[in-house]
Amino acid sequence: MWSEEIIQEYLKNNLKPTRYEHSVSVRGAAIKLAEKYGACIDKARIAGLVHDCAKNLNNEELLNIAKSHGYTINDACEKNPQLLHGIVGAIIAKEKMEVEDDDVLNAIRYHTTGKKDMSILEKIIYIADYIEPLRNFPGVTDIRKVVYQDLDKALLESFN
């Protein structure tokens, strides 16, 4: 796997500055949540940093990469290919950054859509992306408070 420094350079070169800052901020939030909930801090650090590595790809690139890796594209993703950035991000993490850890790859893959029976790391990356300090929208402050008391409750509230 690439070192964290090389990953950061890749992200600086492939993301807009605000998206890079967001990724660094998600890494920080993920580390805090991993500490709180007993998840692997190193996995949270990498998944949080890498989660949006495909975010600045255009719609055609996202669709092509997903299709070329055997994903069936549903109507929702055809209409809004940015929904695929988690799936494509996991592909980039594995193929370019040489991330082999399935927990990390799944946390990247499902950080936008979530899934049934999410692992603790998947939950952490999903909610860290939602509540990181640079986010500013109605209700985020309330979820930031809840997340340190009850991770599952924070997830449910974020779905609303």
C-alpha positions in Angstrom: 0.0 0.0 0.0 1.1 3.5 -0.7 2.3 5.5 2.3 0.0 8.1 3.7 2.2 10.9 2.3 2.1 9.5 -1.2 -1.7 9.2 -0.9 -1.9 12.8 0.2 0.1 13.9 -2.9 -2.1 11.9 -5.2 -5.2 13.5 -3.6 -3.7 17.0 -3.9 -3.0 16.4 -7.6 -6.4 14.8 -8.3 -8.9 16.7 -6.2 -10.0 20.3 -6.0 -8.4 22.0 -3.0 -11.7 22.2 -1.1 -12.3 18.4 -1.7 -8.7 17.7 -0.5 -9.3 19.7 2.7 -12.6 17.8 3.2 -10.8 14.5 2.9 -8.2 15.5 5.5 -11.0 16.6 7.8 -12.9 13.3 7.3 -9.7 11.5 8.2 -9.5 13.5 11.5 -13.2 12.8 12.3 -12.8 9.1 11.5 -9.8 8.8 13.8 -11.7 10.3 16.7 -14.7 8.0 16.0 -12.4 5.0 15.8 -10.9 5.9 19.1 -14.4 6.3 20.7 -15.9 3.1 19.3 -12.8 0.8 19.4 -12.3 0.5 15.6 -8.9 0.2 14.0 -7.4 3.7 13.9 -5.1 3.0 11.0 -7.9 1.7 8.9 -10.1 4.7 9.8 -7.2 7.0 8.9 -6.7 5.6 5.4 -10.4 5.1 4.6 -11.2 8.6 5.8 -8.5 10.2 3.7 -9.1 8.1 0.6 -13.0 8.0 0.6 -13.5 10.8 -2.0 -10.5 10.0 -4.3 -12.8 9.5 -7.3 -15.0 12.5 -6.5 -13.6 14.8 -9.2 -13.9 12.3 -12.1 -16.5 13.2 -14.6 -19.7 11.3 -15.1 -18.5 9.4 -18.1 -15.3 8.3 -16.3 -17.3 7.1 -13.3 -19.7 5.1 -15.5 -16.9 3.6 -17.6 -14.7 2.5 -14.7 -17.7 1.0 -12.8 -18.9 -0.9 -15.9 -15.4 -2.1 -16.9 -15.2 -3.7 -13.4 -18.4 -5.6 -13.8 -20.8 -3.4 -11.9 -24.4 -3.3 -13.2 -25.5 0.4 -13.3 -29.1 1.0 -12.1 -31.3 3.8 -13.2 -30.4 6.0 -10.2 -26.7 5.8 -11.0 -27.3 6.3 -14.8 -29.1 9.5 -13.9 -26.6 10.6 -11.3 -23.2 8.9 -11.9 -21.7 10.8 -8.9 -23.4 8.1 -6.8 -20.7 5.8 -8.1 -17.8 7.7 -6.7 -17.6 5.4 -3.7 -17.5 2.3 -5.8 -14.9 3.8 -8.2 -13.0 5.2 -5.2 -12.6 1.7 -3.9 -11.4 0.5 -7.3 -8.8 3.4 -7.4 -7.7 2.6 -3.8 -7.1 -1.0 -4.7 -5.6 -0.7 -8.2 -3.6 2.5 -7.9 -2.9 2.9 -4.2 -2.5 -0.8 -3.6 -4.9 -0.9 -0.6 -5.7 -4.6 0.0 -7.7 -4.4 3.2 -11.3 -5.3 2.5 -12.6 -3.4 5.5 -11.0 -0.2 4.2 -12.2 -0.8 0.6 -15.7 -1.5 1.8 -15.8 1.6 4.0 -14.8 3.6 0.9 -17.2 1.8 -1.4 -20.3 2.4 0.9 -19.5 5.8 2.4 -22.2 7.5 0.3 -24.9 4.9 0.0 -24.5 2.9 3.1 -25.7 -0.7 3.1 -27.5 -3.3 5.3 -25.5 -4.6 8.2 -22.7 -2.1 8.0 -19.4 -2.8 9.8 -18.2 -0.4 12.5 -15.6 1.0 10.1 -18.2 1.5 7.4 -20.4 3.3 9.8 -17.5 5.5 11.0 -16.5 6.6 7.5 -20.1 7.2 6.5 -20.8 9.4 9.5 -17.3 11.0 9.5 -18.0 12.2 6.0 -21.3 13.6 7.1 -20.2 15.4 10.3 -16.6 16.5 9.6 -15.9 20.0 10.9 -16.0 21.7 7.5 -19.6 20.6 6.9 -22.2 23.3 7.6 -25.9 22.6 7.1 -29.0 22.6 9.2 -28.9 19.7 11.8 -25.2 18.8 11.5 -24.4 20.2 15.0 -27.1 18.0 16.5 -25.8 14.9 14.8 -22.2 15.8 15.9 -23.4 15.7 19.5 -25.3 12.4 19.1 -22.5 10.6 17.3 -20.3 10.6 20.4 -23.2 9.1 22.4 -24.7 6.6 20.0 -23.2 5.9 16.6 -26.3 4.0 15.3 -28.7 6.7 16.4 -26.5 9.3 14.6 -26.6 7.2 11.4 -30.3 6.9 11.6 -30.7 10.7 12.1 -28.3 11.4 9.2 -30.6 9.3 6.9 -33.4 11.8 7.6 
